[in-house]
Amino acid sequence: MQLRTKPSGIYFIDYEDDAGQRQRLSCKTRDKEEAKRIAKQLVLGVHPSQNRPVRGPKDEPSADRRMTLAEGFDRTEREEWRFRKSQGTIRSNIKLLNARAGNVAIADLTKDRLQSLVNEMRDHGYAEASIKRKLDMVSKVLTLALDWEHEGKPVLTSRPKMPRLVVRNIKDRELQDDEEAAYFAAIEVRRQAEPSRQWWRYSRLARLLIDTGFRLSEALSVGPGSLQTSLVRTPDGSKHVHFLTLDRYGTKSDKPRRVPASAAILQEAEALSGQAVGGLWFPMKHTLAWYMHKQIREDLKKNGMEIGDITLHTFRHTCLSRLSRGGMDIVRLKEWAGHSDIKITAERYLHLIPADLVMGLDIINRVGSNGATGVNSFANPDSSVGGNVAYIKGNRA
């Protein structure tokens, strides 16, 4: 028997019953000593709640058998979310929300009750962005419930107003050149010290993330078949260019995408393909990649370089920011990034494209030199434009 805690702080037990079946039961308390006492009763089968579904610690089941939030999640998961890519995240969020309000009837989810749910998650340290994602799932259930019936009665007749959450989660952090050099040097130290682990492969994964701007899930789907060559026309003529391709439904937008492969990626492509497993260059789980990244951050911290705010997604932002500063226009940058809407690209990167504004200065100077407008036309107090401006100002006065 193992006594463990949920993200909410509620204790639960994992154990195998007499039939060898794994059981997970909630102790419905955050007090460790109380949880130990309840755990023994649960294992022995003598706890008062033993033959009833164990629900959240706060709310009693609806006596009139109205549809509960937990039942709403179950139906929405079957009908709406079953084909979503992030199944693990969905199930994790549902589990957390059910522990807090799963027994509440959907019709009883007032704005005050929803605000109480938000406050409870804040008290347990969840960030606003994380709370918003979970609350969006509740909102989806409430919207669908307007069209549902349960035991011949409408589940919900009016949708409550959702609590307002302000999320400021845009991160402008980029990997600096000295940080990048130190990061890869730390990986090499790890590789030499731990040759049996996947440090060589992780180093190539980090390079691919920085040079392509791929999301982690996209990078982990790349393999020998992803590298393709196309004949591309350039101002200097036509040449063959190597591209890394992402298949349809392998991207966040469910659209195929390809980006040019950098010299560093091409240099390692043959070795990566030779060690591919199951058609993948990086046969590892997301959790392993994040774990290795955190180890490198800790190594650098010990050496006096604090990069605790650098995440694997920072590598993507670094790539796209470098392209922006290098002069790539916003339309091409959108295609490279794989954004579903150019508004997303513009919001994050338009201010980093200096050529767009410098071009405007060239236009102003050129038009002004022809006497139509601009600073040159105001240099002569006898010019028609300058006189008109003075006349207008005089009339306003």
N, C-alpha and C positions, 0 to 999 in steps of 0.2 A: 504494500500500500504506500502511495506517495501523496503527501499533503502539499499542494501547490496553490498558487494565487493567480487569479485572472488579472488583466490590466486594470480592472476596477478596484483591486485589492481584496475581493471576495475569495475566500479559501474554497478549494474543492479537492476531491480525492480521485486518484487514478488507481484502480485495482482490478484483479481478475476474480470473478466469482467462482463458485464451485464447479460450474460448467466450463470454465476456462475462457469465458467471454470477458472482454475488457469492459469495465464500467467506469463512467465519469459522473460523479455526483457532487452537487454544490452543497457546501456547508452553510451557505447563506449568512455568513458573518465575516467581519474583518478582524475579529479578535482571535489570535492564534490559539490561546488556551481553550477558548470556547469551541474553536474549530476542531481541535484534537478530540474533545469530548464527543462532539457530534459525529466525527469521522468514525469513531469506534461503534457508535450506534448504527450508522449507515452500513458498515461492513457486516455487522451482526444481523442486520435486517430488522432492527427493533425501533428505528426512529419513526416518529409519528407520520412523517411525510413519505415513508418508504414506498408505498404503493401508489403515489401520485407523482405526476411530472414535477420535477424541481424547477421552479421559476425564479424570477428576480427577487431580490431581497426587499423591495419596497412595496410592490403592488400585489394585491390579492387578485386571483382570477375573477373574471366577470361572472357574477352569479346567474345572470339571465342569458348566458351563452351567446352574447354578442361577439362578433369577430374581434379577436385581439390583434395587437400589432404583430405578435409572433406569427399568427396565422396569416396575416397580411403579407409578411415577409416571405413565408413559405409559398404562397400563391404567386407573388411577384417573381420570386426566384424561378419558379417553374415556367411561367408564361412570358417573362420579359428578360430575365438576366441569364438564362441558361446558356446562351451563346456568347456572352461577354468574355473578353480575353482574361480579365483579372478575376478569375473565379476565387482564388485564394483570398484576395482582398475583400471581395463581396461576402464570403462566408465569415471571415474574421469580423467584419463590421456588424453583420447580422448577429453574430454571437454576442458581441459587446452590447449592442442595443437591446437585445432580448434580455440580457442580465439586468438591465436597468428599467426597462418598460415593456417587456414582452407580454406581460399579463394584462396590461391596460387595454380596455376596449378602444378600438379605433375611434369610436364616437366620443370617447372621453378625452381625447388628445386635444385639449384646448391650448390656446397660446401660452397660458401660464404653465401648463404641464410640460409643454415643449421647452419653455424657457428654463424650467427646473432641470430638464434633461441636459440642456446646454451648460447650465451652471455646474452640474455634477461632473460633467466631463472636464470642464475648466479646472475644477478643484483637484482633479486627478492628473493635471499637467498636460492635457491634450492641447496642441496648438490650434489656433482659430481655423487654419486651412483644413486640418484633420477633422475638426468638429463639423465644419461646413460640409465636407464630403459625406459624413455620416448622416447629417441632418437632411441632405439632399435625397438620401435613400428613404428616409421617413416621408419626405415630401412626395416622392414618387408613389409610395403606397397610398398616401392620402388622396392624391389625384385619381389614381385608379379606383379607389374605394367608392368614389362618387357614382361609378357605374356598376358596382357590385351589389349582389343580394346575398344574404346569409339567413338560412332557415326561413325563406320567404319574405324577409324584410330588407329594406335598403340598409347597407352598412353605414353609409355616411350621406347626410343630406346637404351639408355645407362644409367647405374646407376651411379650417382655422388659419389665421394669419401666422406665417412662420416668423420666428425670432430673427431679428436683423443681426447679421454677422459681417464685420468689416475685416476683410482678408488682405493684408499687404504682404504678399509672398514673392514678389518679383525680386529675383536675386541678380545683381549685376557683377557678382564676383567672377573674376577671370583668373586663369592660371598664368602667373608671370613667368618670364623666361628663366629666371634663376630658380623659381619653384619647380618648374618643369624639369630642369636639369637635375635638381636635388631629388626629385621624385623618382626618376628613372635610375639614378645612382643608388638610391635606397633599395629599389627592387633588385638590382644586381647584387647588392650585399646579401639580401635574403636568398637569392638564387644560389649563390655560392655556399651559404651556410646551410641551406635546406634543399639540396639537389633533388630529393625525391618528391618535392611538392611542385605545384604548377606555376612557379614563378616565371619561368621562361615564357610560358603561354600568356600569363597575366600581363607581362611587359608588352607583348605584342597587342593584346587587347586594349591596353591603355593608349598605345600609339594609334591604333585604329580609331578609337573614340575621339581623340584630339584632332586627327587629320581628316575625318569624315563628318564629324558632328552627328553621328548616328546615336540614337538612344541605346541604352544598354541592351534592351530586349532585341533591338534590330541587329546590333553587333553580334550578339550571341547566336543569331540565325545564319551568319555568314559562313560560307565554306568554299571549297575549290570551285564549285559550279557557279559561285557568285561573281567570279572574276571573268569579265567579258571584254572583247576588243571591238571597237567600232572605228570606221573611217570618218574623220571629222574634218570639215573645211575650216581653215583658219585664214587670216589675212596673208600669211606667208605661203599658203597652199594647203594641200590636204595631207593629213598624217593620221596614223593609227594611235588611238588613245585607249588606255585600259580603264575600265569602269568597274566599280563594285555595285552590284545590283541587288535590290530587295524585292522579293516577289510580292504580288498582290496578297492582301490579307496578312502580310508579315510586318506591316507598318501600322502606326497608330491611326492613320487616316484610311487604312485598307486600300491604298493605291500603290502601285509599283513605283519604285524610285531607283535612280542610279546616280552616283557621284564619281568623279574622276579619282582614280587611285594614286596616292602620292608616291614619290620615289621610295620613301621609307617602307611603305606597305608592299610595294612591288619587290623590294629587296628581300622581304621575309616571306613572300607568298609561296615560293616553292617549298621552303622548310615547313611552313604551316600546313600546306596541302599534304606533304609527306607524313605528317603526324596527325592528320585529321581523323576524327572518330565519328562514325555515323554520318559522314558528310559535313561535319562541322569543324571549323578551325578552333573554336573555343567550346569544347564539350563540358561546360560547367554550369551550375545553377546561379541564378541571380544572387542568392544569399552568399555563395562562396566568393563571388567577385566583390561584393560589398565588404565581406569579412577581410579579404586580402587588402582592399583599399584602406580600411580602418587600421590594419596593422602597419601599413606604410606611414600613415599619418602619425601613429604613435611613435614609430622609429624617428621620424623627422622632429617630432616634438622633443624627444630626448636629446636630439642634437641641436636644439635651440631654434628650430623653424616651426612656427605655429601655423598650421593650415587646417585647423579644425573645421573651418567653414567651407572647405573644398569638398565637394561631393563628386560622384561619377557623372552627374548631370552637368557639373561645372565644365567638364571637358567639352561637352556639346556647345555650351554657351561660348567657351573660349574659341572654338573653331569658327562659329558663325560671326563672332565679333571681329576676328581677324579678317575674315572675308569682307565684312562691312567696311572696316578701316582701309582695306586694300583697294576699295573702289567698286566692289561688285554691286550692281544696281539691285533695287529692292525686289524686282520681279524674279530675277535669277536666284537671288538669295532665298526667296520663298520656295522655289523648286528644289534647291539644294537642301533646305531644312526639312522639306516635306510637310510644311504647314498647310492646314486645310483652308485657311483664309489669309489673304495678304494683310489683313488688319493686324493679325498676330505678329507677323514679321515686322510691320511698320512700327507697332507699339514698342517692340523690343530693340530694333536695330536701325531704324531710319536715322536717328540722331548721330549714328556712328559713321554715316556715309558722307564724307566731306565733299566729294565731287558734286553732289546735288546742290549744295549751297554756294560753292565756289562758282559753279556755272551761272547761278543767278547774278553774282557780282560781275562776271564777264558781260552778261546781257545788259545790266544797268550801265556799265561803263561805255559799252559800244553804242547804245541808243543815246546816251547823254552826249557823246562826242559828236553826234549828228545834229544836235540842237533841239531834239524833241523833248527831252527831259533829262534828269540826272544832275550831278553836281556841276558839270561844266556850264550848263545853261544859266545857273545862278551866279556864276563867277562874274558875269557881265551885268551890271545894274541896269543897262539900257536894253537888255534882251526882252523880247516880247513876253516870254514865260515869266521872267522875274518881274516885269511890270504888271502882269496880270495878277501875280501873287500879291504884290503890294496893293493893287486896286481892291482885291477881294478883302485883304486885311483892313483897308481903309473903310470899306463899306460896313464890315462887321463892327468896326469901332463905332 
